[in-house]
């Protein structure tokens, strides 16, 4: 630590003779450098590095790069230290020999801990960063120092999709990273279709009146098929009436036949006829009963047809309605 601190002080002394410095910037840089050297001697490396960087911002002397590289190396920031030492040797070849020797020795030690990235980008002018830290603009001709381990290389250029590559760096190796930038796909233009103007909503009274008018029109325009059940009932009445007539005629014919052959007009059907068998009498009774049933069904269907004719012919209201129908019972006797 004593040897390192003396090198910092040597840089401080050399700073006095640096050319192209305004008196104010030079004085402020010297003050920051003294404070950084004091912190470095106490072992406060991080605050000392901050002072050295501030001093370099005020007056970018190459000799300050030696202090920055030395402190970064002791903090374990090997990439920053390597970059600072290389720039120091390139920009200040007339520096004191002991500082040059120390810088070269540090570079030799750091090379065993670092690898390099050779970045090749498909487009010029892209901003390249390693782990989020900018390292230059493509094309980057010189390899980039990188610490051992996994790193993410990113290249960005307007109107292109950012290229991102992950790479694992090994000490002493030069890794080539190819960054391919693809143009952005233009999205189709968005066509805005104007909404149709909404019509004013009618009032409740107008809506009710419109509904009533529609209901009345529907009743007036109702086709004949609207009385479907009326026609069904009417058709049933006709069918049952026809059946009753047919059964009545058959019954009368059978009765006359039996009455002429074995019966008497004074004896009613259903009783024992003179000279007629029970089977012959039962056949007449069965036909009579079927005739009466058919007449009853025809009467019921006729009544239903009349009711449905008036019911299906009027609009349906919300008020309950009641009614009664009188049925017709017919009976035939022989």
C-alpha positions in Angstrom: 0.0 0.0 0.0 2.9 2.4 0.7 4.4 1.8 -2.7 1.0 2.4 -4.4 0.4 5.6 -2.4 3.8 7.0 -3.5 2.8 6.4 -7.1 -0.3 8.4 -6.6 1.7 11.3 -5.2 4.1 11.1 -8.2 1.1 11.6 -10.5 0.1 14.5 -8.3 3.5 16.1 -8.7 3.6 15.5 -12.5 0.1 17.0 -12.8 1.5 20.5 -12.1 3.4 20.5 -15.4 0.5 19.3 -17.6 0.0 21.5 -20.7 -3.2 23.1 -22.0 -4.9 23.6 -18.6 -6.8 26.7 -17.5 -5.6 28.0 -14.1 -9.1 27.4 -12.6 -9.5 23.9 -13.9 -5.9 22.9 -13.0 -6.3 24.2 -9.5 -9.6 22.4 -8.9 -8.1 19.2 -10.4 -5.1 19.4 -8.1 -7.3 19.9 -5.1 -9.5 16.8 -6.0 -6.3 14.8 -6.7 -4.8 15.6 -3.3 -8.1 14.7 -1.6 -8.2 11.4 -3.6 -4.6 10.6 -2.7 -5.4 11.2 1.0 -8.4 8.9 0.9 -6.4 6.3 -1.0 -3.7 6.2 1.7 -6.4 5.6 4.3 -7.8 2.7 2.4 -11.0 4.5 1.3 -10.7 3.2 -2.2 -14.2 3.9 -3.5 -14.3 7.6 -2.4 -10.7 8.0 -3.7 -11.8 6.7 -7.1 -14.7 9.1 -7.2 -12.3 12.1 -6.6 -9.9 10.9 -9.3 -12.8 10.7 -11.8 -14.0 14.2 -10.8 -10.5 15.5 -11.3 -10.2 13.9 -14.7 -13.6 15.5 -15.7 -12.2 18.9 -14.7 -8.9 18.4 -16.5 -8.5 15.2 -18.6 -4.8 14.6 -18.1 -3.4 11.2 -19.0 -1.6 11.0 -15.7 -4.9 10.9 -13.9 -5.7 7.7 -15.8 -2.9 6.0 -13.9 -4.6 6.8 -10.6 -7.9 5.7 -11.9 -6.5 2.4 -13.1 -4.6 1.8 -9.9 -7.6 2.3 -7.7 -10.0 0.3 -10.0 -7.5 -2.6 -9.9 -7.5 -2.6 -6.1 -11.3 -2.5 -6.0 -11.5 -5.6 -8.3 -12.8 -3.6 -11.2 -10.4 -5.3 -13.6 -12.0 -4.2 -16.9 -12.0 -0.5 -15.8 -8.4 -0.8 -14.6 -7.2 -2.4 -17.9 -8.9 0.3 -20.0 -7.4 3.1 -17.8 -3.8 1.6 -17.8 -3.9 1.1 -21.6 -5.1 4.7 -22.2 -2.4 6.0 -19.8 0.4 4.3 -21.8 -1.0 5.4 -25.2 -1.7 9.0 -24.2 1.3 9.7 -22.0 4.4 7.9 -23.3 6.7 10.5 -21.5 5.3 9.7 -18.1 7.8 8.8 -15.3 9.5 5.4 -15.9 8.3 4.0 -12.5 4.7 4.8 -13.4 5.1 3.3 -16.9 6.6 0.1 -15.4 3.8 -0.2 -12.8 1.1 0.2 -15.5 2.7 -2.5 -17.7 3.0 -4.8 -14.7 -0.6 -4.3 -13.9 -1.7 -4.9 -17.5 0.2 -8.2 -17.5 -1.5 -9.3 -14.3 -5.0 -8.3 -15.6 -4.6 -10.2 -18.9 -4.7 -13.5 -17.0 -8.1 -12.6 -15.5 -9.9 -11.1 -18.5 -11.1 -12.1 -22.0 -12.0 -10.1 -25.0 -15.1 -9.7 -27.1 -14.8 -9.1 -30.9 -18.1 -7.5 -31.8 -19.3 -7.7 -35.4 -22.5 -5.8 -36.2 -24.5 -6.1 -39.5 -25.2 -2.4 -39.6 -23.1 0.7 -39.0 -24.0 3.3 -36.4 -25.6 0.9 -33.9 -25.0 1.6 -30.2 -23.4 -1.4 -28.6 -23.5 -2.2 -24.9 -22.2 -5.0 -22.7 -24.4 -5.7 -19.7 -26.1 -2.4 -20.2 -22.9 -0.3 -20.3 -22.1 1.4 -23.6 -18.9 0.3 -25.2 -19.0 2.1 -28.6 -20.8 2.5 -31.9 -20.5 0.0 -34.7 -18.2 -0.8 -36.4 -16.1 -1.5 -33.4 -12.6 -2.4 -34.7 -10.9 -3.1 -31.4 -11.8 -6.1 -29.1 -13.6 -5.2 -25.9 -12.2 -6.3 -22.6 -14.7 -8.4 -20.5 -14.5 -10.1 -17.1 -14.8 -13.9 -16.8 -18.4 -15.1 -16.8 -21.6 -14.7 -18.7 -22.3 -11.3 -20.4 -25.1 -9.9 -22.6 -24.2 -7.9 -25.6 -26.9 -5.6 -27.1 -26.9 -3.6 -30.3 -29.6 -0.9 -31.0 -30.3 1.1 -34.1 -33.4 3.2 -35.0 -36.0 1.4 -37.2 -34.5 -2.0 -36.4 -35.2 -4.8 -33.9 -32.5 -4.7 -31.1 -30.0 -7.6 -31.4 -29.2 -9.4 -28.1 -26.6 -12.1 -27.7 -25.4 -13.9 -24.6 -21.8 -15.0 -24.4 -19.6 -16.7 -21.8 -16.2 -15.2 -21.5 -13.1 -17.2 -20.6 -9.8 -15.7 -19.4 -7.3 -15.2 -22.2 -9.8 -15.9 -25.0 -11.1 -13.7 -27.8 -14.8 -14.4 -28.4 -16.5 -13.2 -31.6 -20.0 -12.0 -31.2 -22.1 -11.4 -34.4 -25.0 -8.9 -34.0 -27.6 -9.1 -36.7 -30.1 -6.2 -36.8 -33.5 -6.9 -38.5 -35.7 -4.0 -39.9 -38.9 -3.4 -38.1 -42.0 -4.7 -39.8 -44.3 -1.8 -40.6 -47.7 -2.2 -39.1 -50.7 -1.8 -41.4 -52.4 1.5 -41.2 -55.3 1.6 -38.8 -58.6 2.5 -40.6 -61.0 4.3 -38.3 -64.6 3.6 -39.3 -66.9 6.4 -38.2 -69.7 5.3 -36.0 -73.2 5.8 -37.5 -75.2 8.5 -35.9 -77.5 7.2 -33.3 -81.2 8.0 -33.7 -83.0 9.6 -30.9 -84.7 7.0 -28.7 -88.5 7.4 -28.8 -90.3 8.2 -25.6 -92.1 5.5 -23.6 -95.6 6.8 -24.7 -94.6 6.7 -28.4 -93.2 3.2 -28.0 -96.5 2.0 -26.5 -98.5 3.6 -29.2 -96.3 2.0 -31.9 -96.7 -1.4 -30.3 -100.5 -1.0 -30.2 -100.6 0.1 -33.9 -98.4 -2.9 -34.8 -100.7 -5.3 -32.9 -103.8 -4.0 -34.6 -102.2 -4.2 -38.0 -101.2 -7.8 -37.3 -104.8 -8.6 -36.4 -106.2 -7.0 -39.6 -103.5 -8.6 -41.8 -103.7 -12.0 -40.2 -104.1 -14.7 -42.9 -106.6 -17.5 -42.7 -103.9 -19.8 -41.4 -104.2 -17.7 -38.1 -107.4 -19.5 -37.3 -105.7 -22.9 -37.4 -107.4 -24.4 -34.3 -110.8 -23.1 -35.5 -110.5 -25.0 -38.7 -109.3 -28.1 -36.8 -112.3 -28.0 -34.6 -114.6 -27.4 -37.6 -113.1 -30.2 -39.5 -113.5 -32.5 -36.5 -117.2 -31.5 -36.2 -117.7 -32.4 -39.9 -115.9 -35.7 -39.5 -117.8 -36.7 -36.3 -121.1 -35.6 -37.9 -120.5 -37.6 -41.0 -119.6 -40.6 -38.8 -122.8 -40.2 -36.8 -124.9 -40.0 -39.9 -123.2 -43.1 -41.4 -123.6 -45.1 -38.1 -127.2 -43.9 -37.8 -128.1 -45.1 -41.2 -126.4 -48.4 -40.6 -128.2 -48.8 -37.3 -131.6 -48.0 -38.9 -130.9 -50.5 -41.7 -130.0 -53.3 -39.2 -133.0 -52.5 -37.0 -135.4 -52.7 -40.0 -133.8 -55.9 -41.1 -134.2 -57.6 -37.7 -137.7 -56.1 -37.2 -138.9 -57.5 -40.5 -137.5 -61.0 -39.9 -137.9 -61.7 -36.3 -139.1 -58.7 -34.4 -142.1 -56.5 -33.7 -142.4 -52.8 -34.0 -143.9 -52.7 -30.6 -140.7 -54.0 -29.0 -137.9 -51.4 -28.5 -134.3 -52.1 -29.3 -132.4 -53.3 -26.3 -135.0 -55.7 -25.3 -135.5 -59.3 -26.2 -137.0 -59.6 -29.6 -139.3 -62.4 -30.7 -137.3 -64.9 -32.7 -134.0 -62.8 -32.6 -130.8 -63.9 -30.9 -128.9 -61.9 -28.3 -126.0 -61.4 -30.7 -128.3 -59.8 -33.2 -129.8 -57.5 -30.6 -126.3 -56.5 -29.3 -125.2 -55.5 -32.7 -128.1 -53.1 -33.0 -127.4 -51.7 -29.5 -123.6 -51.2 -30.3 -124.3 -49.3 -33.4 -126.8 -47.1 -31.6 -124.3 -46.3 -28.9 -121.6 -45.5 -31.4 -124.0 -43.2 -33.2 -124.8 -41.3 -30.0 -121.1 -40.9 -29.2 -120.3 -39.6 -32.6 -123.2 -37.1 -32.3 -121.8 -35.9 -29.0 -118.3 -35.5 -30.3 -119.7 -33.6 -33.4 -121.6 -31.3 -31.1 -118.5 -30.7 -28.9 -116.3 -30.0 -31.9 -119.0 -27.6 -33.3 -119.1 -25.7 -30.0 -115.3 -25.5 -29.9 -115.1 -24.2 -33.5 -117.6 -21.4 -32.6 -115.6 -20.4 -29.5 -112.3 -20.5 -31.3 -113.6 -18.6 -34.2 -114.3 -15.6 -32.0 -111.2 -16.1 -29.8 -108.6 -16.4 -32.5 -110.2 -13.6 -34.4 -109.4 -11.0 -31.7 -106.2 -9.6 -30.2 -105.0 -11.1 -27.0 -105.4 -8.8 -24.0 -104.1 -8.9 -20.5 -107.5 -9.0 -18.8 -108.8 -12.5 -17.9 -112.0 -13.5 -19.6 -114.5 -16.2 -18.6 -117.3 -17.8 -20.5 -119.4 -20.9 -20.6 -120.6 -23.1 -23.4 -123.7 -25.2 -23.5 -123.3 -28.6 -24.9 -125.8 -30.5 -27.0 -126.6 -34.1 -26.1 -128.3 -36.2 -28.7 -129.8 -39.6 -28.2 -131.3 -42.0 -30.8 -133.8 -44.6 -29.8 -135.2 -47.3 -31.9 
